[in-house]
């Protein structure tokens, strides 16, 4: 983008997106939904972000690297709408912008791709598994300390090719992204959240517009799914209260129960997988404010249970540099009360978690 403010042709909605195949696909879905709901034409505007231009690990690049350029283009009226993977958004709000819609969420779980059909439980001893996410690394090593986590960047095709050629034995990606690209059949196993708790807001999209453009906000509101918004609000409140970013291993997942309450699970892990604190809380969430309170309450419980110590260690590790990518123990801290999640599934038991 040039930074020059451009007037919007009458009726046309300009939608900013990253240029990756996944971003273009999910933004195209939002564009089609806008046109279907409003009858208005849309135009996709490709914007390069700092994260797209760098090959460094995301944890080193910092929060917001995939969204800042989009947000600046939106604030400067170069586009009318921006579509983000919600988990990429910083938890601190941008007062110039508003999240006008959170469409229905895709499956938020993580997915394992292997070359020979092995599951996480049956991967060969010492297998090389590709992921650059500290959250995924920590939980993988907590479940299988013998595995070797290998940092990996690039688009989905590039990553999958590393498995096909034998450079990696396995790969972990978000199931939602593979589904949006029509590649679910390549998933070997969808990982149970009891083993791999997703990133807060994983699988959800955030559709932003300017606060001073209420007409566009009104158009976008038809795309909003209240249940998804409540769930990601709770998850992101958990993350914000913990003051954790992409360099600290934190997982969070909120799901509605059959009786209409929101069940929120959270985990704070040591990067080597040796220790994790996993708790859960449930409650009614008649408003998004109530969902945010649920997230803050769970974060407070995690901190009281010792997560502040783990968070401090991992923040310092990020400053000093990683000490290694292998785990050495599988001890898990699960204080009584506040909804502890129970025993870790046995990694030696075939078919756990459920294979797809």
C-alpha positions as MATLAB code, in Angstrom:
seq = 'XXXXXXXXXXXXXXXXXXXXXXXXXXXXXXXXXXXXXXXXXXXXXXXXXXXXXXXXXXXXXXXXXXXXXXXXXXXXXXXXXXXXXXXXXXXXXXXXXXXXXXXXXXXXXXXXXXXXXXXXXXXXXXXXXXXXXXXXXXXXXXXXXXXXXXXXXXXXXXXXXXXXXXXXXXXXXXXXXXXXXXXXXXXXXXXXXXXXXXXXXXXXXXXXXXXXXXXXXXXXXXXXXXXXXXXXXXXXXXXXXXXXXXXXXXXXXXXXXXXXXXXXXXXXXXXXXXXXXXXXXXXXXXXXXXXXXXXXXXXXXXXXXXXXXXXXXXXXXXXXXXXXXXXXXXXXXXXXXXXXXXXXXXXXXXXXXXXX';
ca = [
       0.000    0.000    0.000;
       1.178    3.544   -0.777;
      -0.298    5.294    2.256;
      -2.342    7.606   -0.021;
      -5.964    7.912    1.063;
      -8.309    6.805   -1.699;
     -12.007    7.502   -2.005;
     -14.250    4.475   -2.097;
     -16.257    4.063   -5.304;
     -19.968    4.167   -4.452;
     -21.155    0.845   -3.057;
     -17.817   -0.958   -3.352;
     -16.398   -2.543   -0.180;
     -12.601   -2.795   -0.287;
     -11.367   -5.650    1.882;
      -7.742   -5.864    2.962;
      -6.039   -9.238    3.226;
      -2.645  -10.819    3.445;
      -1.510  -12.431    0.236;
      -1.107  -16.042    1.352;
      -3.380  -18.666   -0.133;
      -5.023  -19.213    3.240;
      -5.588  -15.506    3.889;
      -6.982  -14.951    0.391;
      -9.282  -17.944    0.771;
     -10.721  -16.947    4.126;
     -11.053  -13.297    3.078;
     -12.771  -14.402   -0.102;
     -15.282  -16.297    2.020;
     -16.013  -13.154    4.022;
     -16.306  -11.102    0.820;
     -18.809  -13.560   -0.636;
     -20.840  -13.457    2.584;
     -20.913   -9.649    2.508;
     -22.153   -9.627   -1.075;
     -24.741  -12.312   -0.356;
     -26.057  -10.445    2.676;
     -25.978   -6.910    1.283;
     -25.865   -7.172   -2.506;
     -22.823   -4.881   -2.530;
     -19.729   -5.645   -4.628;
     -16.382   -6.236   -2.935;
     -12.746   -5.952   -3.925;
      -9.862   -7.794   -2.274;
      -6.794   -5.623   -1.657;
      -3.607   -7.563   -0.994;
      -1.353   -6.062    1.680;
       2.109   -7.325    2.611;
       2.818   -7.546    6.337;
       6.065   -7.626    8.295;
       5.429  -11.268    9.130;
       5.065  -12.144    5.447;
       8.359  -10.463    4.566;
      10.438  -12.119    7.287;
      11.577  -15.696    7.659;
      12.331  -15.311   11.376;
      10.369  -17.339   13.946;
       7.072  -15.672   14.790;
       7.905  -15.726   18.495;
      10.919  -13.509   17.746;
       9.007  -11.118   15.497;
       6.527  -10.192   18.219;
       2.794   -9.604   18.477;
       0.937   -8.008   15.578;
       3.396   -8.742   12.764;
       0.650  -10.208   10.559;
      -1.918   -7.483   11.180;
      -0.240   -4.096   11.703;
       0.019   -3.201    8.017;
      -3.611   -4.147    7.444;
      -4.721   -2.047   10.387;
      -2.755    0.974    9.209;
      -4.256    0.694    5.724;
      -7.700    0.512    7.288;
      -7.122    3.469    9.604;
      -5.874    5.546    6.659;
      -8.953    4.681    4.559;
      -7.043    2.744    1.923;
      -9.437   -0.125    2.588;
     -12.861   -0.306    4.242;
     -12.586   -3.689    5.960;
      -9.735   -5.901    7.150;
      -9.990   -9.648    7.701;
      -7.609  -11.254   10.190;
      -6.999  -14.640   11.687;
      -8.253  -13.647   15.121;
      -5.372  -15.322   16.959;
      -2.948  -12.930   15.199;
      -4.533   -9.806   16.718;
      -2.882   -8.189   19.751;
      -5.138   -8.285   22.794;
      -4.772   -4.518   23.284;
      -7.504   -2.730   21.289;
      -6.796   -0.221   18.532;
      -9.064    2.700   19.382;
      -9.347    3.683   15.722;
     -10.904    0.354   14.782;
     -13.682   -1.989   15.837;
     -14.220   -5.710   15.351;
     -17.579   -5.444   13.627;
     -18.050   -9.178   13.048;
     -16.734  -12.502   14.287;
     -18.102  -15.111   11.857;
     -18.902  -18.659   12.924;
     -15.699  -20.342   14.009;
     -14.110  -23.295   12.244;
     -12.832  -26.275   14.241;
     -10.234  -24.696   16.566;
      -8.160  -27.830   17.195;
      -4.635  -28.520   15.998;
      -3.968  -31.205   13.400;
      -1.095  -33.646   12.913;
       0.155  -34.573    9.451;
       2.492  -37.552    9.076;
       3.932  -39.354    6.073;
       3.087  -42.905    7.088;
      -0.164  -42.544    8.993;
       1.445  -42.525   12.451;
      -0.422  -40.739   15.221;
       1.170  -38.574   17.875;
       1.162  -41.594   20.190;
       2.783  -43.913   17.635;
       5.374  -41.633   15.993;
       8.818  -43.227   16.020;
      11.060  -42.482   18.987;
      12.905  -39.204   18.460;
      10.706  -38.161   15.545;
      11.201  -34.699   14.042;
       7.985  -32.687   14.225;
       7.651  -29.308   12.559;
       6.237  -26.297   14.379;
       7.513  -22.869   15.353;
       4.837  -22.285   17.989;
       6.085  -22.278   21.603;
       2.598  -23.371   22.686;
       2.674  -26.406   20.424;
       6.289  -27.259   21.258;
       5.598  -27.200   24.993;
       2.536  -29.433   24.772;
       4.141  -31.839   22.319;
       7.122  -32.321   24.616;
       4.863  -32.653   27.627;
       3.132  -35.557   25.884;
       6.173  -37.061   24.119;
       9.453  -35.787   25.632;
      11.431  -37.860   23.127;
      10.268  -35.862   20.112;
      12.382  -33.158   18.484;
      10.579  -29.933   17.616;
      11.858  -28.311   14.420;
      11.016  -24.627   13.743;
       9.248  -24.219   10.412;
       7.879  -21.227    8.494;
       6.331  -20.799    5.073;
       2.981  -21.425    3.439;
       1.013  -24.631    3.891;
       2.378  -26.227    0.709;
       5.966  -25.528    1.752;
       5.411  -27.075    5.166;
       3.598  -30.143    3.884;
       6.376  -30.739    1.365;
       8.873  -31.091    4.220;
       6.883  -34.094    5.468;
       6.471  -35.612    2.009;
      10.221  -35.419    1.308;
      11.245  -36.847    4.683;
      12.796  -33.666    6.048;
      10.209  -33.911    8.835;
       8.414  -36.917   10.275;
       5.354  -34.896   11.190;
       3.879  -31.425   11.154;
       1.351  -29.621   13.335;
      -0.974  -27.051   11.779;
      -4.324  -25.527   12.658;
      -7.108  -27.765   11.405;
      -9.157  -24.703   10.440;
      -6.588  -23.532    7.911;
      -6.360  -26.918    6.243;
     -10.154  -27.124    6.098;
     -10.436  -23.691    4.491;
      -7.914  -24.754    1.864;
      -9.812  -27.977    1.178;
      -7.003  -30.176    2.506;
      -8.644  -31.984    5.409;
      -7.858  -35.342    3.795;
      -4.147  -34.740    4.499;
      -4.759  -34.699    8.262;
      -3.586  -37.862    9.999;
      -4.984  -36.980   13.422;
      -6.951  -34.126   14.934;
      -5.381  -33.519   18.327;
      -7.558  -33.724   21.408;
      -7.495  -30.449   23.409;
      -6.638  -32.506   26.497;
      -3.301  -33.116   24.766;
      -2.916  -29.969   22.645;
      -4.946  -26.990   23.850;
      -5.334  -24.563   20.919;
      -4.195  -20.966   20.833;
      -6.794  -18.477   22.063;
      -9.108  -17.555   19.159;
      -7.652  -20.229   16.857;
     -10.042  -21.032   14.016;
     -11.878  -17.699   14.311;
     -11.779  -14.679   12.014;
     -11.958  -11.025   13.033;
     -13.582   -8.603   10.581;
     -12.547   -5.032   11.373;
     -13.657   -1.621   10.186;
     -13.124    1.948   11.371;
     -15.039    3.272   14.348;
     -15.899    6.352   12.299;
     -17.553    4.260    9.559;
     -20.805    3.100   11.202;
     -22.440    2.333    7.858;
     -19.868   -0.389    7.142;
     -20.071   -1.652   10.723;
     -23.820   -2.047   10.284;
     -23.324   -4.001    7.053;
     -20.813   -6.321    8.686;
     -22.925   -7.010   11.764;
     -24.976   -9.565    9.841;
     -21.875  -11.805    9.689;
     -21.413  -11.872   13.472;
     -21.931  -15.115   15.385;
     -22.622  -14.315   19.068;
     -21.502  -17.738   20.318;
     -18.158  -17.472   18.563;
     -17.677  -13.905   19.779;
     -18.370  -14.952   23.379;
     -15.927  -17.879   23.181;
     -13.036  -15.889   21.726;
     -13.727  -12.990   24.093;
     -13.215  -15.342   27.043;
     -10.075  -16.853   25.512;
      -8.512  -13.500   24.691;
      -9.356  -12.083   28.128;
      -7.478  -15.061   29.575;
      -4.477  -14.276   27.364;
      -4.571  -10.537   28.079;
      -4.772  -11.015   31.844;
      -1.810  -13.374   31.737;
      -0.004  -10.698   29.699;
       1.276  -13.424   27.442;
       2.170  -13.064   23.785;
       3.233  -15.442   21.047;
       6.580  -16.159   22.773;
       4.978  -17.708   25.875;
       3.259  -21.124   25.751;
      -0.401  -20.402   26.606;
      -3.427  -22.321   25.354;
      -7.096  -21.497   25.750;
     -10.362  -22.944   24.485;
     -13.942  -21.970   25.322;
     -16.899  -24.134   24.308;
     -20.587  -24.005   25.161;
     -21.949  -26.936   27.142;
     -25.346  -28.574   26.594;
     -26.838  -26.491   29.409;
     -25.763  -23.249   27.760;
     -22.804  -22.402   29.990;
     -19.404  -21.521   28.575;
     -16.609  -23.894   29.590;
     -13.174  -22.302   29.369;
      -9.963  -24.307   29.624;
      -6.560  -22.711   29.965;
      -2.962  -23.907   30.100;
       0.354  -22.259   30.865;
       3.367  -24.418   30.035;
       7.106  -24.483   30.359;
       8.673  -24.489   26.904;
      10.463  -27.795   27.538;
       7.193  -29.490   28.488;
       8.447  -30.380   31.958;
       5.693  -28.513   33.759;
       2.252  -27.205   32.880;
      -0.670  -25.777   34.802;
      -4.082  -26.604   33.309;
      -7.331  -25.366   34.807;
     -10.888  -24.817   33.712;
     -13.914  -22.758   34.679;
     -17.517  -22.657   33.509;
     -20.342  -20.192   33.851;
     -23.233  -18.421   32.160;
     -22.184  -15.654   29.759;
     -25.274  -13.590   28.876;
     -23.015  -10.795   27.590;
     -19.545  -10.445   26.129;
     -18.602   -8.636   29.332;
     -19.490  -11.797   31.259;
     -17.373  -13.861   28.860;
     -14.437  -11.530   29.462;
     -14.895  -11.888   33.232;
     -14.764  -15.667   32.873;
     -11.441  -15.350   31.063;
     -10.028  -12.999   33.677;
     -11.189  -15.252   36.500;
      -9.487  -18.290   34.993;
      -6.312  -16.294   34.413;
      -6.330  -15.228   38.070;
      -6.725  -18.870   39.133;
      -3.827  -19.927   36.901;
      -1.632  -17.186   38.332;
      -2.562  -18.171   41.876;
      -1.632  -21.772   41.048;
       1.875  -20.760   40.008;
       1.528  -19.714   36.375;
       3.200  -16.402   37.184;
       6.409  -18.318   37.888;
       6.187  -20.248   34.610;
       5.367  -17.101   32.637;
       8.334  -15.279   34.116;
      10.691  -18.125   33.279;
       9.475  -18.367   29.692;
       9.606  -14.599   29.126;
      13.207  -14.616   30.338;
      13.982  -17.650   28.184;
      12.665  -15.691   25.196;
      15.005  -12.808   26.038;
      18.016  -15.069   26.604;
      17.262  -17.466   23.748;
      15.901  -21.019   23.843;
      17.905  -23.545   25.802;
      16.862  -26.419   23.579;
      13.902  -28.108   22.007;
      13.628  -31.345   23.950;
      11.655  -32.071   27.084;
      13.041  -34.064   29.984;
       9.995  -34.699   32.173;
       6.234  -34.888   32.049;
       5.265  -33.606   35.480;
       2.078  -31.564   35.372;
       0.820  -29.212   38.058;
      -2.928  -29.467   38.565;
      -4.061  -27.879   41.822;
      -7.325  -29.030   43.337;
     -10.395  -26.895   42.727;
     -10.997  -24.421   39.928;
     -11.732  -27.292   37.566;
      -8.451  -29.166   37.142;
      -8.503  -31.156   33.924;
      -7.402  -34.544   35.295;
      -4.835  -37.085   34.165;
      -2.721  -36.623   31.066;
      -3.644  -39.203   28.389;
      -1.146  -42.059   28.164;
       1.067  -41.479   25.079;
       1.670  -45.224   24.815;
      -2.016  -45.982   24.259;
      -2.683  -46.312   20.497;
      -5.421  -44.164   19.082;
      -5.250  -41.514   21.803;
      -6.336  -38.904   20.904;
      -8.953  -39.921   18.344;
      -7.501  -40.300   14.880;
      -9.215  -38.820   11.882;
];
